[in-house]
Amino acid sequence: MVKYCGYLVSDSWLQQRALDVGHPPAKTFEDTNNMILLGSRDVMARTGVLPYTRFRRVKTPKGKYFWCIAFACNDPWEQLSTHVPPEEKYKALKEALGREGPPRWYRAS
């Protein structure tokens, strides 16, 4: 079972992020997907984590699906660390997302 260690991000948060950086409101399903990708890329780039993270879909223990900005993975094919990174690597993203504590592990969806 593949697991990712990162911070969860909702579709709505990512869409709002895209709107905040100037993307027009979504009119189609494709527009919505583009907004999600733009929102994720923007927050990852602005917080400096883009080079060593991945944007993946995960499932929580309660069965809900979210996007995850992942720092680590137990699958070597992902070419990510297999351990939780030191705080200086994730601190800026944690603050931008308004989270507390280190990233957590979630099952890939």
N, C-alpha and C positions, 0 to 999 in steps of 0.2 A: 504494500500500500504506500503510495507516494504521499509525502507530507511536506508542507511548506511552512516556514517560520517567517512571519511578517505581521503587518497591520492590515486589518480589514477595512475596506472602503465600500460604501454603498453606491449604487448607480446614481441616486439622487445627489449625493455629495459631489461626485465626479461631474455630473451634468451642470451643477451650479458653478463648479470651478471653471468649466469651459465657458459658461456665460460670463463669469467674472473677468475672463481674459479676452472677451470680445467675440466669441463664437455666437452666431445668430441662433435663436431658438429652433429646436428640432421640429421638422414638419413630417418627417418620415422615419421609419425604423432605422434606415441607414444613417440618417442624421443623428439619431440617438446614439447609435454605436460609435459614430465618429466623435461625438461629444465626450463619451466615456473614455475613449482612447486619448483624446486631446487633454482632458482633465487629468488623467493619470500621468501622461508624459510631462505636463506642466509642473505638477507637484513634485514629481521625481526629479526633474531637471533643476527646479528652483531650490530644492533642498540638497542637491548634490549627490543623490543616491542612484541616479540613473545608470551609471556604469557598472554597478555591482548588485542590481536588483532585477527581478522579473515581475511581470504583471500577470497574475494567474487567478483562475476561478477556483474557489475552495468551498467546502461544506463544513459548517460548524457542527459541534456535537448535538445540537438541537435540530439539525437537519435543514438549516437555512443556508442559502447560497449567497456569497459575497465575492467581491474582488479582493485580492490580497496583493499588497506590494511586498514581495518576498525577498528576504535577505539570505535565506538558507533553504536547503532541500535535502532530503535523504536519498534522492535519485542522482547519481553521478552524471547522467546525461544532461542534466540541467546546467551543469558547469557553475553551480553556486557553492558557497561554503556549506558544510554539513553541520556547522555550529552556529549558535546565536552570536551575532557580532558584538564587539565591544560598544559601549554606549555612544562613544563619539561618532560611530558610523551611522547610528539611527536617530540621534537626538534631534536633529533639525526636522526630520520627517515626523517624528513623534509630536513635536510642538506644532507643526503645520496642521496635523490631523486632530490636534487636541486630545491626544491619548496620554494615559499614564502607564508607567511600567514598561518592561522590555517587550519586544515582539513575542508572539505566541505561535505554537504549532497548530496547523489545521490540515485536514485531509483534502487532497485534490478532489475536485468534483468530476 
